[in-house]
């Protein structure tokens, strides 16, 4: 009868737990597979277990995101998924108002707060890529200007105007800043032309009654301007 003696060998047995995608060894090493694909994303020894983000810590991090400032073109952001334990990725809001987000690709960002954007990206990531994704977004640098609009026609100081990063510039404000209308301006039919992309239907046109806004206080009819807008003030057909 042969007697088999195992000496100096360490046998490691993988034990599948009840949590899908996670497995442990008898030596206490945990391999986290947070991504839906099942590919291990981090091997965490038992001694380092205290560094794993807890649900309460990630929730607190998400709650601290800015919910006041609304993103504009040119903002430079840091983007991080806590569960990956990687350094933040630096993103820039492009001229189209989008971000190039890891895994997702182009995603609209202009007009959203960091908190709103992080929640939206969390939802997208958890559709296909993550079982749980805690997204952290912060503004690293704000641009001095969002871009320019252009005023032409019956206005005292035609030409380009800058839109500062913290300003909501409207048609009436832009006209007042440019010195106001000339004597024969048609204040009721100010035309705003906005690019909406290449191809047919690539431009949008708005007609704004600035007279009603300035004289009767109908600020709800005032159109917020976007970088690249062309504001044309026509002259009245009948002068008196």
Residue frames as a rotation matrix with the C-alpha (Angstrom) as fourth column:
UNK 1
0.582 0.813 0.000 0.00
0.813 -0.582 0.000 0.00
0.000 0.000 -1.000 0.00
UNK 2
-0.404 -0.725 0.558 1.39
0.698 -0.638 -0.324 3.37
0.591 0.258 0.764 -1.02
UNK 3
0.319 0.426 -0.847 1.19
0.853 -0.518 0.062 6.23
-0.412 -0.742 -0.529 1.41
UNK 4
0.023 -0.239 0.971 1.09
0.713 -0.677 -0.184 9.68
0.701 0.696 0.155 -0.19
UNK 5
0.191 -0.061 -0.980 2.47
0.868 -0.455 0.198 12.39
-0.458 -0.888 -0.034 2.04
UNK 6
0.453 0.006 0.891 2.15
0.573 -0.768 -0.286 16.06
0.683 0.640 -0.352 1.04
UNK 7
0.271 -0.433 -0.859 4.76
0.836 -0.337 0.434 18.25
-0.478 -0.836 0.271 2.69
UNK 8
-0.581 -0.613 -0.535 5.61
0.382 -0.786 0.486 21.90
-0.719 0.078 0.691 2.17
UNK 9
-0.764 0.360 0.535 2.73
0.496 -0.203 0.845 22.42
0.413 0.911 -0.024 -0.20
UNK 10
-0.734 0.600 -0.318 0.01
-0.126 -0.581 -0.804 24.97
-0.667 -0.550 0.502 0.24
UNK 11
-0.640 0.604 0.475 -3.32
0.763 0.424 0.488 24.02
0.094 0.674 -0.732 -1.18
UNK 12
-0.850 0.388 -0.356 -5.55
-0.290 -0.909 -0.299 26.88
-0.440 -0.151 0.885 -2.17
UNK 13
-0.571 0.747 0.341 -9.20
0.811 0.579 0.088 26.14
-0.132 0.326 -0.936 -2.62
UNK 14
-0.930 0.333 0.157 -11.50
-0.262 -0.899 0.352 28.61
0.258 0.286 0.923 -4.26
UNK 15
-0.602 0.782 -0.164 -14.88
0.703 0.421 -0.573 28.77
-0.379 -0.460 -0.803 -2.60
UNK 16
-0.664 0.443 0.602 -17.68
0.286 -0.593 0.753 30.40
0.690 0.672 0.267 -4.58
UNK 17
-0.892 0.365 -0.269 -19.77
0.145 -0.332 -0.932 32.68
-0.429 -0.870 0.243 -2.41
UNK 18
-0.062 0.974 0.219 -23.40
0.831 0.172 -0.528 33.60
-0.552 0.149 -0.820 -2.75
UNK 19
0.382 0.171 -0.908 -22.50
-0.168 -0.953 -0.251 36.95
-0.909 0.249 -0.335 -4.32
UNK 20
0.802 -0.032 0.597 -22.30
0.555 0.411 -0.723 36.62
-0.222 0.911 0.347 -8.08
UNK 21
0.738 -0.541 0.404 -18.89
0.101 -0.503 -0.859 37.50
0.667 0.675 -0.316 -9.44
UNK 22
0.287 -0.654 0.700 -16.95
-0.916 -0.401 0.001 37.46
0.280 -0.642 -0.714 -6.14
UNK 23
0.772 -0.041 -0.634 -14.79
0.136 0.986 0.101 34.61
0.621 -0.164 0.766 -4.93
UNK 24
0.590 -0.510 0.626 -12.43
-0.808 -0.376 0.454 33.96
0.003 -0.774 -0.634 -2.03
UNK 25
0.060 -0.610 -0.790 -9.45
-0.161 0.775 -0.611 31.73
0.985 0.165 -0.052 -1.27
UNK 26
0.661 0.158 -0.734 -8.71
0.606 0.465 0.645 30.00
0.443 -0.871 0.212 2.01
UNK 27
-0.368 -0.882 -0.295 -5.83
0.917 -0.293 -0.269 32.45
0.150 -0.370 0.917 2.47
UNK 28
0.083 0.528 -0.845 -8.30
0.683 -0.648 -0.338 35.34
-0.726 -0.549 -0.414 2.62
UNK 29
-0.883 -0.382 -0.271 -7.59
0.071 -0.682 0.728 36.97
-0.463 0.624 0.630 -0.72
UNK 30
0.165 0.986 0.026 -10.66
0.390 -0.041 -0.920 38.54
-0.906 0.162 -0.391 -2.28
UNK 31
-0.887 -0.339 0.314 -11.01
0.412 -0.273 0.869 39.20
-0.209 0.900 0.382 -5.99
UNK 32
-0.191 0.843 -0.503 -13.61
0.018 -0.510 -0.860 41.85
-0.982 -0.173 0.082 -6.75
UNK 33
-0.825 0.034 0.564 -15.52
0.563 0.131 0.816 41.58
-0.046 0.991 -0.127 -9.97
UNK 34
-0.388 0.678 -0.624 -17.67
0.117 -0.636 -0.763 44.67
-0.914 -0.369 0.167 -9.87
UNK 35
-0.569 0.171 -0.804 -17.93
-0.781 -0.418 0.463 44.96
-0.257 0.892 0.372 -13.63
UNK 36
0.426 0.879 0.216 -20.80
-0.706 0.472 -0.528 43.06
-0.565 0.073 0.822 -15.18
UNK 37
0.395 -0.327 -0.859 -18.41
-0.769 0.394 -0.504 41.37
0.503 0.859 -0.096 -17.62
UNK 38
1.000 0.009 -0.023 -17.03
0.006 0.804 0.595 39.30
0.024 -0.595 0.803 -14.73
UNK 39
0.302 -0.952 0.044 -13.42
0.378 0.078 -0.922 40.33
0.875 0.295 0.384 -15.36
UNK 40
0.400 -0.185 -0.898 -11.59
0.907 -0.061 0.417 40.77
-0.132 -0.981 0.144 -12.04
UNK 41
0.648 -0.126 0.751 -10.86
0.217 -0.915 -0.341 44.45
0.730 0.384 -0.565 -11.49
UNK 42
0.090 -0.654 0.751 -8.89
-0.807 -0.491 -0.330 44.30
0.584 -0.576 -0.572 -8.25
UNK 43
0.238 -0.096 -0.966 -7.30
0.418 0.908 0.012 41.69
0.877 -0.407 0.257 -6.01
UNK 44
0.227 -0.038 0.973 -7.61
-0.660 -0.741 0.125 42.81
0.716 -0.670 -0.193 -2.40
UNK 45
-0.545 -0.465 -0.698 -5.65
0.213 0.728 -0.652 40.91
0.811 -0.504 -0.297 0.29
UNK 46
0.342 0.725 -0.598 -7.39
0.756 0.165 0.633 40.42
0.558 -0.668 -0.492 3.59
UNK 47
-0.263 -0.539 -0.800 -4.97
0.913 -0.407 -0.027 42.81
-0.311 -0.738 0.599 5.28
UNK 48
-0.991 -0.135 0.005 -6.11
0.126 -0.912 0.391 45.61
-0.048 0.388 0.920 2.96
UNK 49
-0.390 0.918 0.078 -9.82
0.860 0.332 0.387 44.99
0.330 0.218 -0.919 3.41
UNK 50
0.004 0.404 -0.915 -10.26
0.746 -0.610 -0.266 48.18
-0.666 -0.682 -0.303 5.41
UNK 51
-0.752 -0.360 -0.551 -9.46
-0.038 -0.812 0.582 50.25
-0.658 0.459 0.597 2.30
UNK 52
-0.709 0.559 0.429 -12.49
0.664 0.327 0.672 48.98
0.236 0.762 -0.603 0.39
UNK 53
-0.833 0.441 0.334 -15.08
-0.443 -0.893 0.073 51.79
0.331 -0.087 0.940 0.08
UNK 54
-0.772 0.634 -0.038 -18.14
0.489 0.554 -0.674 51.11
-0.406 -0.539 -0.738 2.19
UNK 55
-0.137 0.806 0.576 -21.68
0.908 -0.131 0.398 51.95
0.396 0.578 -0.714 1.06
UNK 56
0.665 0.430 -0.610 -21.88
0.682 -0.682 0.262 54.76
-0.304 -0.591 -0.747 3.61
UNK 57
-0.152 -0.811 -0.565 -18.58
0.307 -0.582 0.753 56.33
-0.939 -0.059 0.338 2.53
UNK 58
-0.820 -0.130 0.558 -19.47
0.569 -0.072 0.819 56.29
-0.067 0.989 0.133 -1.16
UNK 59
0.216 0.960 0.179 -22.93
0.929 -0.258 0.265 57.69
0.301 0.110 -0.947 -0.46
UNK 60
0.516 -0.084 -0.852 -21.40
0.507 -0.772 0.383 60.55
-0.690 -0.630 -0.356 1.55
UNK 61
-0.603 -0.794 -0.073 -18.96
0.350 -0.346 0.871 61.27
-0.717 0.500 0.486 -1.29
UNK 62
-0.549 0.478 0.686 -21.81
0.776 -0.014 0.630 61.45
0.310 0.878 -0.363 -3.80
UNK 63
0.486 0.820 -0.301 -23.85
0.872 -0.436 0.222 63.72
0.051 -0.371 -0.927 -1.52
UNK 64
0.132 -0.523 -0.842 -20.99
0.446 -0.727 0.522 66.23
-0.886 -0.444 0.138 -1.35
UNK 65
-0.496 -0.320 0.807 -21.11
0.865 -0.099 0.492 66.92
-0.078 0.942 0.326 -5.10
UNK 66
-0.882 0.099 -0.461 -21.89
-0.067 -0.994 -0.086 70.48
-0.467 -0.045 0.883 -6.20
UNK 67
-0.325 0.845 0.424 -25.57
0.923 0.382 -0.053 70.99
-0.207 0.374 -0.904 -6.99
UNK 68
0.337 0.404 -0.851 -25.51
0.293 -0.903 -0.313 74.76
-0.895 -0.144 -0.422 -7.70
UNK 69
-0.245 -0.545 -0.802 -23.07
-0.588 -0.575 0.569 75.56
-0.771 0.611 -0.179 -10.50
UNK 70
0.734 0.541 0.410 -24.23
0.045 0.564 -0.824 74.54
-0.677 0.624 0.390 -13.98
UNK 71
-0.108 -0.908 0.405 -21.60
0.499 0.302 0.812 73.33
-0.860 0.290 0.420 -16.40
UNK 72
0.744 0.246 -0.621 -20.64
-0.344 -0.656 -0.672 75.39
-0.573 0.713 -0.403 -19.45
UNK 73
0.885 -0.450 0.119 -18.45
0.320 0.400 -0.859 74.88
0.339 0.798 0.498 -22.51
UNK 74
0.210 -0.917 0.338 -14.77
-0.266 -0.386 -0.883 74.85
0.941 0.096 -0.325 -21.61
UNK 75
0.594 0.021 0.804 -15.17
-0.804 0.043 0.593 73.59
-0.022 -0.999 0.042 -18.04
UNK 76
-0.256 -0.723 -0.641 -12.39
-0.491 0.669 -0.558 71.19
0.833 0.172 -0.527 -17.04
UNK 77
0.597 0.637 0.488 -13.61
-0.769 0.282 0.573 68.36
0.228 -0.718 0.658 -14.82
UNK 78
-0.745 -0.663 0.077 -12.27
-0.659 0.711 -0.245 65.40
0.108 -0.233 -0.967 -12.88
UNK 79
0.397 0.859 -0.324 -14.20
-0.818 0.492 0.299 62.14
0.416 0.146 0.898 -13.26
UNK 80
-0.745 -0.656 0.125 -13.81
-0.629 0.626 -0.461 59.13
0.224 -0.421 -0.879 -10.99
UNK 81
0.430 0.774 -0.465 -15.58
-0.406 0.626 0.666 55.83
0.807 -0.098 0.583 -10.35
UNK 82
0.224 -0.361 0.905 -14.91
-0.974 -0.103 0.200 55.03
0.021 -0.927 -0.375 -6.70
UNK 83
0.810 0.198 0.552 -15.27
-0.313 0.942 0.122 51.27
-0.495 -0.272 0.825 -7.11
UNK 84
0.843 -0.536 -0.052 -12.37
0.171 0.358 -0.918 51.17
0.510 0.765 0.393 -9.60
UNK 85
0.739 -0.562 -0.372 -10.00
0.353 -0.148 0.924 52.73
-0.574 -0.814 0.089 -7.05
UNK 86
0.028 -0.703 0.710 -8.24
0.986 -0.098 -0.136 54.51
0.165 0.704 0.691 -9.93
UNK 87
-0.697 -0.319 -0.643 -7.03
0.421 -0.907 -0.007 58.11
-0.581 -0.275 0.766 -10.08
UNK 88
0.324 0.865 -0.384 -9.52
0.141 -0.446 -0.884 60.66
-0.936 0.232 -0.266 -11.47
UNK 89
-0.271 -0.285 0.919 -9.69
0.945 0.101 0.310 61.14
-0.182 0.953 0.242 -15.24
UNK 90
-0.515 0.027 -0.857 -9.59
0.068 -0.995 -0.072 64.71
-0.855 -0.095 0.511 -16.57
UNK 91
-0.166 0.581 0.797 -12.40
0.973 0.226 0.039 65.67
-0.157 0.782 -0.603 -18.98
UNK 92
-0.886 -0.084 -0.456 -13.29
0.027 -0.991 0.131 68.89
-0.463 0.104 0.880 -20.83
UNK 93
0.200 0.977 0.078 -16.75
0.420 -0.014 -0.907 70.09
-0.885 0.214 -0.413 -21.86
UNK 94
-0.618 -0.517 0.592 -16.36
0.710 -0.044 0.703 70.47
-0.337 0.855 0.394 -25.63
UNK 95
-0.930 0.224 -0.293 -17.81
-0.311 -0.903 0.295 73.14
-0.198 0.366 0.909 -27.93
UNK 96
-0.511 0.778 -0.365 -20.74
-0.125 0.353 0.927 70.81
0.851 0.519 -0.083 -28.62
UNK 97
0.062 0.530 0.846 -21.54
-0.920 -0.298 0.255 70.75
0.387 -0.794 0.469 -24.89
UNK 98
0.853 0.277 -0.442 -20.51
-0.183 0.953 0.242 67.11
0.488 -0.125 0.864 -24.46
UNK 99
0.189 -0.809 0.557 -18.00
-0.873 0.121 0.473 65.11
-0.450 -0.575 -0.683 -22.44
UNK 100
0.157 -0.221 -0.963 -16.05
-0.561 0.782 -0.271 62.10
0.813 0.583 -0.002 -23.71
UNK 101
0.318 0.110 0.942 -16.82
-0.938 0.179 0.296 59.76
-0.136 -0.978 0.160 -20.81
UNK 102
-0.776 -0.629 -0.048 -14.99
-0.631 0.773 0.063 56.45
-0.003 0.079 -0.997 -20.26
UNK 103
-0.790 0.426 0.441 -17.11
0.326 0.901 -0.286 53.40
-0.519 -0.082 -0.851 -21.28
UNK 104
0.141 0.983 -0.119 -20.02
0.465 -0.172 -0.869 55.63
-0.874 0.067 -0.481 -22.39
UNK 105
-0.375 -0.300 0.877 -18.52
0.917 -0.262 0.302 57.96
0.139 0.918 0.373 -25.01
UNK 106
-0.848 0.047 0.529 -20.02
0.033 -0.990 0.140 61.37
0.530 0.136 0.837 -25.79
UNK 107
-0.145 0.805 -0.575 -22.53
0.973 0.221 0.063 62.53
0.178 -0.550 -0.816 -23.20
UNK 108
0.147 0.259 0.955 -24.27
0.281 -0.936 0.211 65.95
0.948 0.237 -0.211 -22.89
UNK 109
-0.288 -0.374 -0.881 -23.03
0.940 0.066 -0.335 67.98
0.184 -0.925 0.333 -19.93
UNK 110
-0.897 -0.105 0.429 -23.84
0.104 -0.994 -0.024 71.66
0.429 0.023 0.903 -20.49
UNK 111
-0.168 0.874 0.455 -26.54
-0.574 -0.462 0.675 72.97
0.801 -0.148 0.580 -18.15
UNK 112
0.618 0.354 -0.702 -26.19
0.266 0.746 0.611 70.15
0.740 -0.564 0.367 -15.61
UNK 113
0.554 -0.483 0.678 -24.72
-0.830 -0.379 0.409 70.41
0.060 -0.790 -0.611 -12.12
UNK 114
-0.534 -0.814 -0.230 -21.96
-0.754 0.581 -0.307 68.02
0.383 0.010 -0.924 -11.07
UNK 115
-0.633 0.348 0.691 -24.47
-0.418 0.598 -0.684 66.16
-0.651 -0.722 -0.234 -8.92
UNK 116
0.474 0.867 -0.154 -27.02
-0.564 0.165 -0.809 65.82
-0.676 0.470 0.568 -11.74
UNK 117
0.332 -0.428 -0.841 -24.37
-0.869 0.208 -0.449 64.70
0.367 0.880 -0.303 -14.22
UNK 118
-0.724 -0.652 0.224 -22.87
-0.684 0.636 -0.357 62.16
0.091 -0.412 -0.907 -11.81
UNK 119
-0.264 0.717 0.645 -26.29
-0.380 0.537 -0.753 60.62
-0.886 -0.444 0.131 -11.16
UNK 120
0.668 0.522 -0.531 -27.04
-0.662 0.090 -0.744 60.42
-0.340 0.848 0.406 -14.88
UNK 121
-0.017 -0.774 -0.633 -23.69
-0.853 0.342 -0.395 58.76
0.522 0.533 -0.666 -15.63
UNK 122
-0.698 -0.159 0.698 -24.17
-0.603 0.656 -0.454 56.33
-0.386 -0.738 -0.553 -12.74
UNK 123
0.295 0.907 0.302 -27.45
-0.438 0.409 -0.801 55.21
-0.849 0.104 0.518 -14.30
UNK 124
0.661 -0.085 -0.746 -25.81
-0.737 0.117 -0.666 54.74
0.144 0.989 0.015 -17.71
UNK 125
-0.387 -0.916 -0.110 -22.84
-0.846 0.400 -0.352 52.81
0.366 -0.043 -0.930 -16.32
UNK 126
-0.620 0.170 0.766 -25.04
-0.496 0.671 -0.550 50.46
-0.608 -0.721 -0.332 -14.31
UNK 127
0.506 0.795 -0.336 -27.07
-0.765 0.233 -0.600 49.54
-0.399 0.561 0.726 -17.39
UNK 128
0.878 -0.177 -0.445 -24.23
-0.233 0.654 -0.719 47.56
0.419 0.735 0.533 -18.98
UNK 129
0.174 -0.981 -0.088 -20.87
-0.202 0.052 -0.978 47.97
0.964 0.188 -0.188 -17.31
UNK 130
-0.815 -0.503 0.288 -21.18
-0.325 -0.015 -0.946 47.98
0.480 -0.864 -0.151 -13.50
UNK 131
-0.196 0.720 -0.665 -23.28
0.782 0.524 0.337 46.36
0.591 -0.454 -0.666 -10.82
UNK 132
0.731 0.346 -0.588 -22.65
0.627 -0.681 0.378 49.47
-0.270 -0.645 -0.715 -8.74
UNK 133
-0.179 -0.780 0.599 -20.90
0.846 -0.433 -0.311 52.66
0.503 0.451 0.737 -9.81
UNK 134
0.558 0.246 -0.792 -20.32
0.667 -0.701 0.252 55.61
-0.494 -0.669 -0.556 -7.50
UNK 135
0.159 -0.435 0.886 -19.46
0.854 -0.389 -0.344 58.52
0.494 0.812 0.310 -9.80
UNK 136
0.310 -0.165 -0.936 -17.60
0.622 -0.709 0.331 61.56
-0.719 -0.685 -0.117 -8.48
UNK 137
0.149 -0.215 0.965 -17.37
0.872 -0.432 -0.231 64.70
0.466 0.876 0.123 -10.64
UNK 138
0.356 -0.097 -0.929 -15.75
0.597 -0.742 0.306 68.01
-0.719 -0.663 -0.206 -9.70
UNK 139
0.916 -0.071 0.396 -14.94
0.270 -0.620 -0.737 71.20
0.298 0.781 -0.549 -11.60
UNK 140
0.202 -0.932 -0.300 -11.18
0.933 0.090 0.348 71.77
-0.297 -0.350 0.888 -11.70
UNK 141
-0.771 -0.494 -0.402 -11.13
0.320 -0.847 0.425 74.91
-0.550 0.199 0.811 -13.84
UNK 142
0.389 0.919 0.058 -13.77
0.634 -0.222 -0.741 77.27
-0.668 0.325 -0.669 -15.21
UNK 143
-0.299 -0.488 0.820 -13.20
0.933 -0.332 0.143 79.20
0.202 0.807 0.555 -18.44
UNK 144
-0.768 0.004 -0.640 -13.31
0.241 -0.925 -0.295 83.00
-0.593 -0.380 0.709 -18.40
UNK 145
-0.360 0.635 -0.683 -15.63
-0.847 -0.530 -0.046 82.99
-0.391 0.562 0.729 -21.40
UNK 146
0.037 0.478 0.878 -18.11
0.065 0.875 -0.479 80.55
-0.997 0.075 0.001 -22.90
UNK 147
-0.400 -0.159 0.903 -17.68
0.889 0.173 0.424 82.03
-0.224 0.972 0.072 -26.37
UNK 148
-0.876 0.014 -0.481 -19.11
-0.088 -0.988 0.130 84.86
-0.474 0.156 0.867 -28.46
UNK 149
0.181 0.887 0.424 -22.38
0.793 0.123 -0.597 85.99
-0.582 0.444 -0.681 -29.99
UNK 150
-0.830 -0.506 0.233 -22.59
0.527 -0.577 0.624 88.40
-0.182 0.641 0.746 -32.92
UNK 151
0.157 0.885 -0.439 -24.89
0.534 -0.450 -0.716 91.41
-0.830 -0.122 -0.544 -33.33
UNK 152
-0.871 -0.364 0.329 -25.56
0.465 -0.394 0.793 93.01
-0.159 0.844 0.513 -36.71
UNK 153
-0.101 0.874 0.476 -28.07
0.882 -0.143 0.449 95.44
0.461 0.465 -0.756 -38.16
UNK 154
0.180 0.318 0.931 -29.81
0.051 -0.948 0.314 98.44
0.982 -0.009 -0.186 -36.62
UNK 155
0.791 -0.058 -0.609 -27.83
0.610 0.144 0.779 98.56
0.043 -0.988 0.150 -33.38
UNK 156
0.942 -0.336 0.006 -25.46
-0.335 -0.940 0.056 101.25
-0.013 -0.054 -0.998 -32.15
UNK 157
-0.019 -0.993 0.118 -22.39
-0.956 0.053 0.290 99.05
-0.294 -0.108 -0.950 -31.58
UNK 158
0.893 0.363 -0.265 -22.60
-0.436 0.844 -0.312 95.98
0.110 0.394 0.913 -33.82
UNK 159
-0.093 -0.952 -0.291 -20.02
-0.750 0.259 -0.609 93.22
0.655 0.161 -0.738 -33.52
UNK 160
-0.065 0.008 -0.998 -19.10
0.284 0.959 -0.011 90.28
0.956 -0.285 -0.065 -31.28
UNK 161
0.238 0.117 0.964 -19.85
-0.860 -0.436 0.265 90.06
0.451 -0.893 -0.003 -27.57
UNK 162
-0.741 -0.553 -0.381 -18.32
-0.259 0.759 -0.597 87.69
0.619 -0.343 -0.706 -25.06
UNK 163
0.575 0.818 0.000 -20.50
-0.358 0.252 0.899 85.46
0.736 -0.516 0.438 -22.87
UNK 164
-0.350 -0.736 0.579 -18.79
-0.867 0.022 -0.497 85.11
0.353 -0.677 -0.646 -19.50
UNK 165
-0.715 -0.052 -0.698 -18.81
-0.027 0.999 -0.047 81.69
0.699 -0.015 -0.715 -17.88
UNK 166
-0.791 0.414 -0.450 -21.06
0.568 0.224 -0.792 82.75
-0.227 -0.882 -0.413 -15.00
UNK 167
-0.671 0.518 -0.529 -23.58
-0.465 -0.851 -0.244 84.74
-0.577 0.082 0.812 -17.07
UNK 168
-0.239 0.687 0.686 -26.93
0.781 0.556 -0.285 83.95
-0.578 0.468 -0.669 -18.66
UNK 169
-0.808 -0.145 -0.571 -26.81
-0.151 -0.886 0.439 86.41
-0.570 0.440 0.694 -21.57
UNK 170
0.034 0.897 0.441 -30.19
0.673 0.306 -0.673 87.06
-0.739 0.320 -0.593 -23.22
UNK 171
-0.050 0.012 0.999 -31.16
0.950 -0.309 0.051 88.94
0.309 0.951 0.004 -26.39
UNK 172
0.822 0.439 0.363 -32.30
0.334 -0.888 0.316 92.07
0.461 -0.138 -0.877 -24.56
UNK 173
0.730 -0.615 -0.298 -29.18
0.192 -0.233 0.953 92.16
-0.656 -0.753 -0.052 -22.36
UNK 174
-0.137 -0.817 0.560 -26.90
0.855 0.187 0.483 91.80
-0.499 0.546 0.673 -25.38
UNK 175
0.190 0.291 0.938 -28.67
0.806 -0.591 0.020 94.64
0.560 0.752 -0.347 -27.20
UNK 176
0.986 0.167 0.015 -28.47
0.122 -0.776 0.619 96.95
0.115 -0.608 -0.785 -24.18
UNK 177
0.431 -0.897 -0.097 -24.80
0.405 0.096 0.909 96.12
-0.806 -0.431 0.405 -23.74
UNK 178
-0.322 -0.534 0.781 -24.21
0.929 -0.018 0.371 97.07
-0.184 0.845 0.502 -27.39
UNK 179
-0.960 -0.145 -0.240 -25.68
0.142 -0.989 0.030 100.53
-0.242 -0.005 0.970 -26.84
UNK 180
-0.171 0.982 -0.074 -29.30
0.078 -0.062 -0.995 99.79
-0.982 -0.176 -0.067 -27.72
UNK 181
0.212 0.404 0.890 -31.27
0.893 0.291 -0.344 100.13
-0.398 0.867 -0.300 -30.94
UNK 182
-0.937 -0.332 0.109 -30.81
0.342 -0.808 0.480 102.78
-0.071 0.487 0.871 -33.58
UNK 183
-0.657 0.699 -0.284 -33.73
-0.498 -0.684 -0.533 105.16
-0.566 -0.208 0.797 -34.25
UNK 184
-0.007 0.679 -0.734 -35.18
-0.996 0.063 0.068 103.04
0.093 0.731 0.676 -37.06
UNK 185
-0.919 -0.391 -0.055 -34.72
-0.379 0.913 -0.150 99.57
0.109 -0.117 -0.987 -35.60
UNK 186
0.112 0.931 -0.347 -37.57
-0.557 0.348 0.754 97.08
0.823 0.109 0.558 -35.75
UNK 187
-0.577 -0.410 0.706 -37.56
-0.802 0.121 -0.585 96.17
0.155 -0.904 -0.398 -32.06
UNK 188
0.244 0.806 0.539 -40.42
-0.834 0.458 -0.308 93.69
-0.495 -0.374 0.784 -32.44
UNK 189
0.983 0.159 -0.088 -38.75
-0.179 0.775 -0.606 91.36
-0.028 0.612 0.791 -34.92
UNK 190
0.123 -0.987 0.099 -35.21
-0.970 -0.098 0.223 90.68
-0.210 -0.124 -0.970 -33.74
UNK 191
0.842 0.178 -0.509 -33.97
-0.393 0.849 -0.354 87.56
0.369 0.498 0.785 -35.49
UNK 192
0.111 -0.796 0.595 -31.63
-0.836 0.249 0.489 85.05
-0.537 -0.552 -0.638 -33.79
UNK 193
0.667 0.004 -0.745 -29.97
-0.548 0.680 -0.487 82.41
0.505 0.733 0.456 -35.98
UNK 194
0.230 -0.520 0.823 -28.44
-0.819 0.354 0.452 79.40
-0.526 -0.778 -0.344 -34.24
UNK 195
-0.288 -0.421 -0.860 -26.39
-0.802 0.597 -0.023 76.59
0.523 0.683 -0.509 -35.73
UNK 196
0.432 0.494 0.755 -27.83
-0.806 0.586 0.078 73.15
-0.404 -0.642 0.651 -34.98
UNK 197
-0.007 -0.522 0.853 -25.30
0.042 0.852 0.522 71.00
-0.999 0.040 0.016 -36.84
UNK 198
-0.791 -0.397 -0.464 -24.43
-0.440 -0.157 0.884 70.16
-0.425 0.904 -0.050 -40.41
UNK 199
-0.844 0.437 0.310 -26.85
0.535 0.715 0.450 69.08
-0.024 0.546 -0.838 -43.11
UNK 200
-0.377 0.800 0.466 -30.46
0.165 -0.437 0.884 70.04
0.911 0.410 0.033 -43.89
UNK 201
0.712 0.702 -0.013 -32.17
0.185 -0.169 0.968 71.79
0.678 -0.692 -0.250 -41.03
UNK 202
-0.019 -0.853 -0.521 -28.79
0.878 0.235 -0.416 72.70
0.478 -0.466 0.745 -39.61
UNK 203
-0.917 -0.249 0.311 -29.98
0.101 -0.901 -0.422 76.12
0.385 -0.356 0.851 -38.42
UNK 204
-0.080 0.897 -0.436 -32.69
0.997 0.080 -0.019 77.29
0.018 -0.436 -0.900 -36.09
UNK 205
-0.698 -0.070 0.713 -34.30
0.222 -0.967 0.122 80.72
0.681 0.244 0.691 -36.24
UNK 206
-0.195 0.613 -0.766 -36.04
0.966 -0.017 -0.259 82.59
-0.171 -0.790 -0.588 -33.42
UNK 207
-0.243 0.208 0.948 -37.99
0.305 -0.911 0.278 85.86
0.921 0.356 0.158 -33.61
UNK 208
-0.352 0.015 -0.936 -37.89
0.935 -0.026 -0.353 87.87
-0.030 -1.000 -0.005 -30.38
UNK 209
0.440 0.559 0.703 -40.12
0.453 -0.814 0.364 90.87
0.775 0.158 -0.611 -29.58
UNK 210
-0.488 -0.748 -0.449 -37.57
0.792 -0.163 -0.588 92.86
0.367 -0.643 0.672 -27.59
UNK 211
-0.581 0.356 0.732 -39.95
-0.262 -0.933 0.246 95.83
0.771 -0.049 0.635 -27.37
UNK 212
0.539 0.831 -0.140 -42.34
-0.190 0.282 0.940 93.79
0.821 -0.480 0.310 -25.21
UNK 213
0.289 -0.506 -0.813 -39.47
0.823 0.565 -0.059 92.66
0.489 -0.652 0.580 -23.00
UNK 214
-0.714 -0.701 -0.001 -38.03
0.619 -0.630 -0.468 96.11
0.327 -0.334 0.884 -22.37
UNK 215
-0.689 0.475 0.547 -41.24
-0.375 -0.880 0.291 98.12
0.620 -0.004 0.785 -22.24
UNK 216
0.329 0.936 0.125 -43.65
-0.684 0.145 0.715 95.66
0.651 -0.321 0.688 -20.62
UNK 217
-0.193 -0.523 0.830 -41.28
-0.970 0.231 -0.080 93.50
-0.150 -0.820 -0.552 -18.60
UNK 218
0.854 0.519 -0.021 -42.09
-0.513 0.835 -0.199 90.22
-0.086 0.181 0.980 -20.36
UNK 219
-0.053 -0.992 0.110 -38.79
-0.971 0.077 0.228 88.62
-0.235 -0.095 -0.967 -19.38
UNK 220
0.109 0.164 0.980 -40.21
-0.154 0.977 -0.146 85.15
-0.982 -0.135 0.132 -19.96
UNK 221
0.941 0.273 0.201 -40.03
0.164 0.151 -0.975 85.87
-0.297 0.950 0.097 -23.70
UNK 222
0.488 -0.838 -0.245 -36.34
-0.854 -0.516 0.066 86.79
-0.182 0.177 -0.967 -23.55
UNK 223
0.938 -0.130 -0.322 -34.19
-0.033 0.890 -0.455 84.21
0.345 0.437 0.830 -25.33
UNK 224
0.555 -0.817 0.156 -30.99
-0.208 0.045 0.977 82.97
-0.805 -0.575 -0.145 -23.62
UNK 225
0.695 -0.365 -0.619 -28.16
-0.699 -0.143 -0.700 83.16
0.167 0.920 -0.355 -26.13
UNK 226
0.774 -0.490 0.401 -25.63
0.295 0.839 0.457 80.46
-0.561 -0.235 0.794 -26.90
UNK 227
-0.150 -0.914 -0.377 -22.07
-0.190 -0.347 0.918 80.80
-0.970 0.209 -0.121 -28.23
UNK 228
-0.854 -0.258 0.451 -22.12
0.377 0.290 0.880 81.32
-0.358 0.922 -0.151 -31.99
UNK 229
0.155 0.984 0.083 -25.62
0.851 -0.090 -0.518 82.87
-0.502 0.151 -0.851 -32.13
UNK 230
-0.856 -0.292 0.426 -26.14
0.487 -0.734 0.474 85.59
0.174 0.613 0.770 -34.74
UNK 231
-0.068 0.815 -0.575 -28.51
0.729 -0.353 -0.587 88.38
-0.682 -0.459 -0.570 -33.62
UNK 232
-0.770 -0.132 0.625 -29.90
0.592 -0.512 0.622 90.47
0.238 0.849 0.472 -36.49
UNK 233
-0.227 0.679 -0.698 -31.85
0.460 -0.557 -0.692 93.66
-0.858 -0.478 -0.186 -35.83
UNK 234
-0.307 0.159 0.938 -33.76
0.939 -0.107 0.326 94.72
0.152 0.981 -0.117 -38.98
UNK 235
-0.972 0.062 -0.228 -34.90
-0.031 -0.990 -0.136 98.24
-0.234 -0.125 0.964 -39.77
UNK 236
-0.125 0.992 0.004 -38.59
0.236 0.034 -0.971 99.21
-0.964 -0.121 -0.238 -39.90
UNK 237
-0.338 0.102 0.936 -40.12
0.937 0.126 0.324 99.32
-0.085 0.987 -0.138 -43.35
UNK 238
0.443 0.541 0.715 -41.97
0.518 -0.805 0.289 102.53
0.732 0.242 -0.637 -42.48
UNK 239
-0.549 -0.696 -0.463 -40.02
0.811 -0.309 -0.497 105.26
0.202 -0.649 0.734 -40.72
UNK 240
0.366 0.675 0.640 -41.76
0.353 -0.737 0.576 107.95
0.861 0.016 -0.508 -38.71
